[in-house]
Amino acid sequence: MKNLPHPIQYQGSKRNLAPIILRYFPKAVNRLVETFAGSAAISIAAAAKGLVQRYWINDLNHALTELLELVAEKPEELSDFYEQLWNHQHPDSIDHFYRVRDEFNRTHDPRLFLYLLARCVKGSVRYNSEGLLNQSPDKRRLGTRPETMRKNIMGVACLLKGKAAFTSLDYRDVFKRVEQNDLIYMDPPYQGVCGHRDARYYSGISHEEFVEALQELTARNLLFIISYDGRRGDKTFGEFLPESLDLTRIEIEAGRSSQSTLLGLDEVTFESLYLSRALTEKLNFKPINHHKPLQQQYSLFDRTST
Ligand SMILES: C[S@@+](CC[C@H](N)C(=O)[O-])C[C@H]1O[C@@H](n2cnc3c(N)ncnc32)[C@H](O)[C@@H]1O
């Protein structure tokens, strides 16, 4: 699990938490549906573990899902394109970044997005109110080297080629089309930023609308898992999901935030994971809180899953 390929650097990626989230996958899932896929870290991890054979990868940000589709289906062409673009950034890489950004905002070419994500600190893109990318580049690094990028792209293609469908729908339209025995994994943009504006992502979502949509999934007795905010120290972020949804909530220790470390604070972040009733009924163990550093959790996972 440690060396999962990850061509797409993306803020809020669940790559590190994937080994724990996968513990809650029931056996014999028909298809994994990632409604807020981002970098599709959970689909990639599930494929690497051989847990699921079919995937539906969705994110409202169409440049992102088009990019993921290229990674899975046209890995050679995408790697060649990245290599050329990356090499062109010499001698003035900052100016090159801004020129590529302008072109991306004009054309929405997903291949340019790959380079821009690789050049921002931790894939932390920012959007303005018109939906245009306005993040500046990491001034100290040139972004993933082409040979590493190629390895990561080929790694994902090996796992997902021919097995995944890609869409850029609103999550509620995905909900309408999910079926019994699909497992739906949701990692919506964090709350805290109200309403539909969220500069960190292409779009935010409303808590109330999300809860309403989840009510239908619950009524249909579907299998789903939601990553939803959490707490740092005693401070909780966002609202809890209501009891009427009949979900089981557990916490995963996600580590110390870089901000807390910088300030010398001894604060650990915990992320919430909610499991649907239909899902917990299928598990042959009781969900628990994962209040231990991730490294210790991984070894526990690897022991129990082999
Ligand atoms: C927290 S990120 C997901 C990160 C992902 N789990 C990963 O590992 O990379 C949330 C994603 O939700 C997407 N999003 C925002 N509003 C959406 C909507 N209404 N429907 C579908 N996706 C949406 C954003 O574009 C963003 O990529």
The ligand as a MOL file (V3000), in Angstrom:
LIG
                    3D

  0  0  0     0  0            999 V3000
M  V30 BEGIN CTAB
M  V30 COUNTS 27 29 0 0 0
M  V30 BEGIN ATOM
M  V30 1 C -12.0160 16.8540 -0.9190 0
M  V30 2 S -11.9440 16.8060 -2.6680 0 CHG=1
M  V30 3 C -11.8090 15.0640 -2.9880 0
M  V30 4 C -10.4110 14.5410 -2.7850 0
M  V30 5 C -10.2760 13.0660 -3.1260 0
M  V30 6 N -10.8900 12.2160 -2.1350 0
M  V30 7 C -8.8240 12.6350 -3.3040 0
M  V30 8 O -8.3870 11.6690 -2.6810 0
M  V30 9 O -8.1230 13.2740 -4.0860 0 CHG=-1
M  V30 10 C -13.5810 17.1920 -3.1300 0
M  V30 11 C -13.8840 17.1800 -4.6190 0
M  V30 12 O -15.3000 17.3950 -4.8210 0
M  V30 13 C -15.4780 18.0270 -6.0780 0
M  V30 14 N -16.8470 18.6160 -6.1190 0
M  V30 15 C -17.2620 19.8060 -5.6090 0
M  V30 16 N -18.5920 19.9520 -5.7760 0
M  V30 17 C -19.0420 18.8310 -6.3990 0
M  V30 18 C -20.3290 18.3780 -6.8280 0
M  V30 19 N -21.4080 19.1330 -6.6580 0
M  V30 20 N -20.4250 17.1550 -7.4210 0
M  V30 21 C -19.3200 16.3970 -7.6220 0
M  V30 22 N -18.0640 16.7800 -7.2350 0
M  V30 23 C -17.9260 17.9660 -6.6320 0
M  V30 24 C -14.3360 19.0280 -6.1470 0
M  V30 25 O -14.0410 19.3640 -7.4930 0
M  V30 26 C -13.1870 18.2550 -5.4420 0
M  V30 27 O -12.3340 17.6420 -6.3800 0
M  V30 END ATOM
M  V30 BEGIN BOND
M  V30 1 1 1 2
M  V30 2 1 2 3
M  V30 3 1 2 10
M  V30 4 1 3 4
M  V30 5 1 4 5
M  V30 6 1 5 6
M  V30 7 1 5 7
M  V30 8 2 7 8
M  V30 9 1 7 9
M  V30 10 1 10 11
M  V30 11 1 11 12
M  V30 12 1 11 26
M  V30 13 1 12 13
M  V30 14 1 13 14
M  V30 15 1 13 24
M  V30 16 1 14 15
M  V30 17 1 14 23
M  V30 18 2 15 16
M  V30 19 1 16 17
M  V30 20 1 17 18
M  V30 21 2 17 23
M  V30 22 1 18 19
M  V30 23 2 18 20
M  V30 24 1 20 21
M  V30 25 2 21 22
M  V30 26 1 22 23
M  V30 27 1 24 25
M  V30 28 1 24 26
M  V30 29 1 26 27
M  V30 END BOND
M  V30 END CTAB
M  END
